Amino acid sequence: MSRRKPGTLLPLETEILEAALSLPAGFHGFGLAQTMREQTGSRSLTGHGTLYKALGRLEEFGLLASRWEDAGAAEGRPRRRLYELTPQGAKVAEQARAEQTKGRLPRFATEPA
């Protein structure tokens, strides 16, 4: 498996960012996966941890931010991690849409400008 070029996104990561554009701040992984399936018929979420590994990478890149949901334990269910696009993530998601129409891999700045 080849390594990706710095500043490029995998197709799954691009799909996540684009789906996140249509979600309110504070979305969780399960809801994101449902949105991805509804919008694109996504089949890229094949492995159990695939989505969450990609969400973690996007957070490391500064394109997503996350926090733990407060209500989970009080309602008798496990807490969920809530995600939201950062301003840079929203910008990259919009650029990714434009780049895909041109048939290019989306890129993002690896260091803050």
C-alpha positions as CSV (number, residue, x, y, z in Angstrom):
1,M,0.0,0.0,0.0
2,S,1.5,3.3,-1.0
3,R,1.7,6.3,1.3
4,R,-0.4,9.3,0.6
5,K,1.2,12.6,-0.4
6,P,1.2,15.2,2.4
7,G,-1.8,17.4,2.3
8,T,-4.0,14.9,0.3
9,L,-7.2,13.3,1.6
10,L,-8.4,9.7,1.1
11,P,-11.7,9.4,-0.7
12,L,-13.4,8.3,2.5
13,E,-12.1,11.4,4.3
14,T,-13.4,13.6,1.5
15,E,-16.8,11.9,1.7
16,I,-16.9,12.5,5.5
17,L,-16.1,16.2,5.1
18,E,-18.7,16.6,2.4
19,A,-21.4,14.8,4.4
20,A,-20.5,16.9,7.5
21,L,-21.3,20.1,5.6
22,S,-25.0,19.1,5.7
23,L,-25.0,18.1,9.4
24,P,-25.5,20.4,12.4
25,A,-22.5,21.0,14.7
26,G,-22.4,18.2,17.2
27,F,-23.0,15.2,15.0
28,H,-21.9,11.7,16.0
29,G,-20.4,8.9,14.0
30,F,-23.5,6.8,13.6
31,G,-25.5,9.7,12.3
32,L,-22.7,10.7,10.0
33,A,-22.6,7.1,8.6
34,Q,-26.4,7.2,8.0
35,T,-26.1,10.5,6.2
36,M,-23.3,9.2,4.0
37,R,-25.3,6.2,3.0
38,E,-28.4,8.3,2.3
39,Q,-26.5,11.0,0.3
40,T,-24.2,8.8,-1.8
41,G,-25.1,5.2,-1.1
42,S,-21.6,5.0,0.5
43,R,-20.1,1.5,0.6
44,S,-16.8,2.8,2.0
45,L,-17.6,2.0,5.6
46,T,-16.9,-1.7,5.4
47,G,-14.8,-2.3,8.5
48,H,-16.0,-1.7,12.0
49,G,-13.5,1.0,12.9
50,T,-13.0,2.5,9.5
51,L,-15.2,5.6,10.1
52,Y,-13.8,6.3,13.5
53,K,-10.2,5.9,12.4
54,A,-10.9,8.4,9.5
55,L,-12.6,10.8,12.0
56,G,-9.5,10.6,14.2
57,R,-7.2,11.4,11.2
58,L,-9.4,14.4,10.2
59,E,-9.2,15.7,13.8
60,E,-5.4,15.3,13.8
61,F,-5.3,17.3,10.5
62,G,-7.4,20.1,12.2
63,L,-10.4,19.6,9.9
64,L,-12.7,18.3,12.6
65,A,-13.0,19.0,16.3
66,S,-14.7,16.7,18.8
67,R,-15.9,16.5,22.4
68,W,-17.7,14.0,24.6
69,E,-21.4,14.3,24.8
70,D,-22.5,15.2,28.3
71,A,-25.9,13.5,28.4
72,G,-25.1,9.9,27.7
73,A,-24.4,8.4,31.1
74,A,-27.4,10.1,32.7
75,E,-29.7,8.5,30.1
76,G,-28.3,5.0,30.8
77,R,-26.4,4.7,27.6
78,P,-22.7,5.1,26.7
79,R,-21.4,8.6,26.0
80,R,-20.9,9.5,22.4
81,R,-18.2,11.6,20.8
82,L,-19.6,14.6,19.0
83,Y,-17.8,16.1,16.0
84,E,-18.0,19.3,14.1
85,L,-16.2,20.8,11.1
86,T,-13.6,23.4,11.9
87,P,-13.5,26.5,9.7
88,Q,-10.5,25.0,7.9
89,G,-12.5,21.7,7.5
90,A,-15.5,23.5,6.0
91,K,-13.2,25.3,3.6
92,V,-11.5,22.0,2.6
93,A,-14.8,20.3,2.2
94,E,-16.0,23.0,-0.2
95,Q,-12.7,22.8,-2.1
96,A,-13.0,19.0,-2.3
97,R,-16.4,19.3,-4.0
98,A,-14.9,21.6,-6.6
99,E,-11.8,19.4,-7.1
100,Q,-13.9,16.3,-7.6
101,T,-15.7,17.9,-10.5
102,K,-12.3,18.4,-12.1
103,G,-11.3,14.8,-11.3
104,R,-8.5,15.7,-8.9
105,L,-7.7,14.5,-5.4
106,P,-8.5,17.1,-2.8
107,R,-5.6,18.7,-1.0
108,F,-5.4,20.7,2.2
109,A,-2.6,22.8,3.8
110,T,-0.5,20.7,6.2
111,E,0.6,23.8,8.1
112,P,-1.5,26.8,9.1
113,A,-1.1,29.8,6.8
